C-alpha cells in the first residue's frame, strides 16, 4: 500500500541515495543481500512502501539509479549494499554530462531518458497504490540538474496526480564545487517551480556547519553529510511505514505545507543531533526535540529562518510520547515566536507522531518549514547568474548543445519572480483595512 518510487540522478543524488538505502535497510532489518534479519514484526508490516518482495523472501529496493557516466554506479555496485539493488534498475550512459545542464537536459540526458522511464514505469506498475516519487539530485551539476529535472517533467507528464517530491542540493553561499553552478541551478529552479510538488532544499555549507558545530567533527566528509540528509528523508516518510498516533504522508505534507503552488521549497531540520562524547548526557524530551529542530543552526540549508517568516511548518515526531505534550509544545513554540509566523494563516503548524523511533534512538523529530527566508538562497543564485550572464560567460557551452539565449532570460525572470513572490507574502499582513478599502471600492461601483 501507498508505495514510493525512489529515483537518484547524478553523482550527488546517487551518493545520497546509497546512504539513504543503507539507513532504510537498517531500519527495516534488511541485511546486505536483501534478506530479513530483524526481530520486530512491525518492520515487515509495511515494508512494501520502499521495498518489493522478490524470490525466496528477498527484499529489493524500489529504486531507479541513473547517471550519465558509469563511475558512480560502479562504486555503488561494489559498495557494501551494492548487491541489494536490482541490476536492471541501474541505467547509465557513458559520456557524462560534464557539469553542463544542456547536455543533461537536451542531448545526452534526452537519449537516456526513455530507458529510465521504462524502468520507472515498470516499478510504478508493480505498485498496488502508488503514493508518489522522490528524487535525490543536485542543482549545480549537469546530470542531477539537467537530467534530474527532465525526469521530473517526464514523470509529471505521465503521472500528473501523484506526488513529486525532490531532495535537491542547492549551491552553497561560499563554497562552490563548479564554476557554472549559477547557470545550472537557475535553469533547474525554472523546471522545479513548475513540475515538483515539494522540494526539500539542502546545501553543503549548512550541513558542514552542523557537522562542525553540533557533531563536533573536525574534518567531515560527504559520507557524514549524506548521513544527515538520509535521516531527514527517512523521517519524512516514517508514518507511511510504521503505525502512529497521528499520521502524515507525502500528500498530507504537500496539502498542509504549500499555500501557493509556486512556493513549495522547504527548509529541513533533524533532531536530536549530538556529538559522540556528549550523547550520554543529553535528556531526550519533546521540548528538547522541538527546540533543537526549530533552531536556526539546525537547518540543512544556508538560509536563516530568522530573516524571514514561516508560512507553514510540520514537525514529525518518532518515539513513545504523549500527544498532549506534543500539542502543548507546538502551541508554546508558536506563541513564543509569533513574530516569525505569518498572521494570515491562523494555524501554521502540522504535527505528526509515529510510535517507532529510528534505530538506536529513543525518540527523534524531523522539522520541515516553508519559510520566506529561502529567498536568500535564490537571491544569491540569481545575483551570481546575472553577473555571468551579463558578460555571456560560458554561454557557448550551452548554446552549442542547442539551447537558446531566450531560455536563460526566461529562467532568470522566473527566479526573480519567485524571490519577489516570497517577499510579497513575507510583507503581507492580516490587516482588515486594506481589504475593507477594496470591498468598499467594489460596493460603490456596484451602487453606481
N, C-alpha and C positions, 0 to 999 in steps of 0.2 A: 504493500500500500504506500501511496504517496512517495514514489521514488524520486531520486535526484540523479541527473546525469552530470558527471563532472568532466570538464574539458580543461586541459592545460596546454598553453601555446607559448612557444619560445623558451629560451634558456631559463629566464627568471620564473616563468609560470611552471615549468617542469620541476625546478628545484623546490619551489614552494609546495607543489603538488606531491612530490615524493615525500616530503616531511609530513604533509597532511595525511597521506595514506598510512605512513608509519604510525602516527598517533591514532588514527582511526582504527587500524588493525589492533593496536594495543587495547583500545577502549572496548572493542567487541571480542577480545580474547582470541584473535586470529594470529597464527604464527607465520613465519616467513614463507612457507609453501602453501598457505591458504587453508590449513586445517584448523579446526576449532580446538583450543586448549583451555578455554576459560572454565569457570565453575558456577557462573550465575546464569540462571535460565533467562533472565531479562536481556542478557547480551544477544541472545538469538531471536528474541521475540519479534523485534522489528529491524533485524539486520538487513532486510531487503531494501531499506531506504538507500543504502550505498553499495550493497554487495549483491551479486547474483549467486545462486547456489549452483555449482557445477556438478560434474560427475563425482561419485564417491564422496559426497559431503564436502567438497572443496568450495571455498568461498572466493569469488572473483570480484575485484572492484569494478564498479560500473564507471570506468574512467576511459577517456579518449586522450591519448598522449600524442601531441603533434609538434613538429618543429620543421624548419626548412633546411636544417643540417643534421647529420647523423650523430654528432658528438654527444650531445646531452642525453639522447636516447640510449646510447651505448652505455653511458655511465649509470643510468637508472637500471638498465638490464643487468649489469654486472654488480649492482649495489646490493645491499642487504635484503631489500624487499623486491628485487627485480623479478623473481620467479612467481610473484603473486598476480601480476598483471597478465591479461590475455594477450598473447603475441600478436594477434590480428589488430589489436587496438593501438599498436604503435604505428603512426603514419608519419613518415618524414621524407622530405625532399633531400637533394644532395648539395645544391649550390649555395644555400644560405641567403639571407636577405641583406646581409651587410649593413645593419643599422638603418636601412633605407625603407621608410614607410611605404613608398610607392611600389617597391619590389614585393613587399609582403602583401599589399592590398590589391595590386593590379596585375603584376606579371607572374613572379614565382608563386606567390600565395594563391592566385586565382587558378593556377594549373592544378594545385594540390587540393583545393577546397572541395572538389566533388568527391574525391576519395575519402576525405574526412567526413563529409556529410553522409556518405554511405554508412560509415561506422556509427555515426551519431543516430542515424535513422534506425539502424539495426538494434542499438541499445534502447532507443525510445520505444520501439515496437515490442520489445520484450517486457515492458513495464505494465503493471495492472492499471495504475493510476498515476501517470507522470505529474509530479508537482512542478518541476522546472529544471533549469540548467544552472550550473555555476561554472564560471570560467576564471582561472587564475592566469594573469599575464602582466607584463609591464607596459607602461605607456611610452617609454623613452627609446625602445629599440626598434627593430624592423619587423621581426616575426610576431612578437607578442602584441605590438601596437597595430601593425598593418594587417596581418593575417588574423589576429585575435578579433579585431573589430569587424573584419569581413565575415568571420564565422558568426559573430553575434548577429549581424544583419541577415545572414542566410537563415539562421535558426529562427529569428524573429519572423521571417517570411513564411516559414513552414509551420511554425507553432506559435501563432500570434497570441493565443490565450494562455500560454504557460509563462511562469515567472522566469525572468532572465536576470541572474544576479552575478555581478563581476567583482573580483577582488583585484584591484588594479594598483600596481606600484607606480606612483606618480613621481616626477622629478623632484629631487631634494633641493632645499634652498642653496646650500653652499657646495655640497659635493655633487659633482656631475660625472656620470660614467661615460657619456658620449657627448660629442660636440653638438650634434644635430637634434639633441633631446627636445628643445622647444618646438621645433617643427613637428616631430613625430607626436609629441604629446598634444599639441593643438589640433592636429588632424584627427587624433584618436578621440578627443573630447567631443569634437564635431559629430562623430559617429555615435558615441555612447549616450550623449544627451538625447538623441532620437530613439535609439534602439534598446537601451537597457532599462530594466525596471528599478534596480537598485545597484549602486556602485559603491563598494567599500574602498575608500581611498587610504592607501598605506604609503609611507615613504621611509627610505632607508635611514635618513638622518634622525628622524624621530625614534626609530627603532634602535639605532645606535645609542641615542641618549638614554633610552630605557635600560639598555644593557649596562651602560656606564654608571648611571645614577642609582638605579634601583637594584639591578642584579649584581652590581659591583664587579663586572667582568673587565679585566684590564685591556684585553685585545679581542673583542667579539668578532666572530666570523659570520658569514652568511648563514651557516647552519643554525646559529643562535637566533638570528633574526627570523629565519623561516619557522623556527620553533614557536616564537611568539605569534606569528601570523597564523600558524596551524591551530594554536589554542583558540584564537579568536574565531576562526572559521568553524571549528568543532562546536564552540559554544553557541553559535547562532542556529545550529540545527539539532541541538540536543533534544528538544521537545518532540521532534519527529521520531526520535529513535528510542526514547525511554519514557516511562509513564511519569506524569507530573500532576501537581495540584492545579496549575494554571498553564495551559498550553500555548505554544507560539509556533507558527510555521512561516515559511518564506512569504506566503501570500498575506497572512495576518500582519507580518512585519511591514510589507510594502504598503498595505492599506493604511496602517497607523502612522507610518513614517513619512509618507510623501504627500504633502499638502498641495503641491502643484507639480504637474507631470515632469517639468524640466529639472526641478530641484531634488534630485534623488542621489546626491553624493554624500556619503556618511563618514563621520569620524568613528573609529573603533577603539575601545579600550578593554583590557582584560585585567581581572584581579582574582586572586592575590598574586602579586609578583614580589618575591622577596629574595634577598641574597642568600646564598647557600649557608653562610655561617650564622645568619640571624633567623633561620627558619624555625628553630626550636623555641624562639622567644615570642613569636607572634601569636596573637589571640584572634582566631577567626570568628567574627560575628557579622551579622547582616550590616551593622553600622559601619564596621571596618571595610567591608567589601564595597559598600555604596560609596564611602568617602574616597577609597582608592580608585575605583572605576571612574568617578566623576573628576578626578584630579587632572588638571591640565597637563601635568608632566607624564601622564599615563597614556595620552593619545598617541595612536600609531601613525599620525600624520602631522607634519610640522605646521599646523595652523592652531593658534592659541584660542580656545573657545571663549576666553575672557574678552577677546577683541570683537566678539560678535554676539548674537543671541541664538538660543536654541529654538528652532521651530517645533521640533518634536524629539523625544528620546525614547529609547527602550532599554530596560535592564532585564537581562536574563540570568536568573539565579539557578544554581545547581547545588543540591545537597539537602539534608533534612533541616527544615526551618519552618517557623510559624508564618503563615501568610499574613497574619495581623501585623507581625513585626515588619514584614516587607512593606506593607501598605503604610505603616507609620513612618518608616524611613524615607519612603518615596515622598510622602506629604511633607516631611521635615525638610527634605532636600529642596523641594520646590519653594517652600516658604522662605528658607534661608537665602536662597539665590534667586529670588523672584525677579530681580532686575535682569538676569541672564536668560529669561524665557520671554517669548513674545506674549503680550497680554491678550491678543485677539484669538488665541487658541486656549480655551479655559483649562483643559486637562492635557498638558503636554507629554505626560509620562505614560508609557506602557510597561507593565511588569509581567514577567512570566517565571514560573517556578517549576524546575524539573527535579524529581526526587533523587536521581542517581548522580553523585558527584563524579568528576573526572578521576581517572586512575591516579592513586597516590595522594588525593586531597580529600579533606572533609567537606569543604564547600567552595564554590567559586562563582564568579559572575562575569558576564560579558556586557559591555556597555556599547550601545550604538546610538549616535547622536546626529541629527540633521541640523547642523549649525551654520549660520550665515558666515561664520569665520572662515569657512573653507574657501571663501572667495580670495583669501590671502594667497593660497596656493595657486589658484587660477590666474590671479593678477600677476604673480611672479612669472609664470609661464608666458603670459600674454606680453609682458614687457620685454622679455628676452626674445620672443618671437619677432616683435616689432623691430627691435634693434637689428636683427639679422636680415629680416625681410626687406627693410628699407634699402639696404645695400644689395639685395638679391643674392646674398652669400649662400653658397652650397645649393642654389636652386637648380643648377643644371643636372644634378644627380636625379632630381625628382622629375623634371620636365623630360629628361632622357628616357624615363620609363613610361612616358605618355601622359603625364599629368599636366594640367593647365594651371597657369598662374591664378586664374579666376578662383580655383578651388581653395587656394591658400587664403585669398582675400575673404572668401565666404567663411572659412573655418575661423579666421581671425575675428570677423564681426560676430560670429555665433558665440565665440568665447567671451568677447566683450559684453555681449547681451546677457550672457549667463551671470557675469560678475555684477552688472548693473541690476539684474533681477534680484540677486541676493541682497544687494544694498537697499533696494526699494522695500523689500519685506523686513529688513533689519530696522529701517526707519519708520515703518508703518506703525500706527498706534490704534488703540481701540476707541479713540475719542468719538463721541457721538456728534460733535459739532460739524465735523467735515461731512458726515453722512446726512445730517439734517439739512445742511445747506443744499446738498444735491437734491434731496427729496422735495424741499420747498420749491426749488427751481422747476422740478417736474410738475409740481402741483399747479404753479402759476401758469405754466404753458398749457396744462390741461384745461384750467378755468377759462383762459382766453378762447 
